[in-house]
Amino acid sequence: MPIIQIQILEGRSEETVEVLIENVTNSVSETLNTPTDNIRVIVTEVPNTHWGRAGKPMSKIKK
């Protein structure tokens, strides 16, 4: 049973996360020739204060 863990910055809509889960599930199913019922996807949303890039939290980096 494949288990896929995805970490993303928080702030995306429920609908966007739902589409992500569906697309990842379908891609893994096709690639591994595995039924979608056997695939688990875990999406963890990380606050931008807890995600760093270049030595700074994302909350301090201008987009």
Summary of the structure (lengths in Angstrom):
residues: 63
radius of gyration: 14.6
end to end distance: 37.6
largest distance: 42.7
contacts: 138
relative contact order: 0.26
helix: 44%
strand: 29%
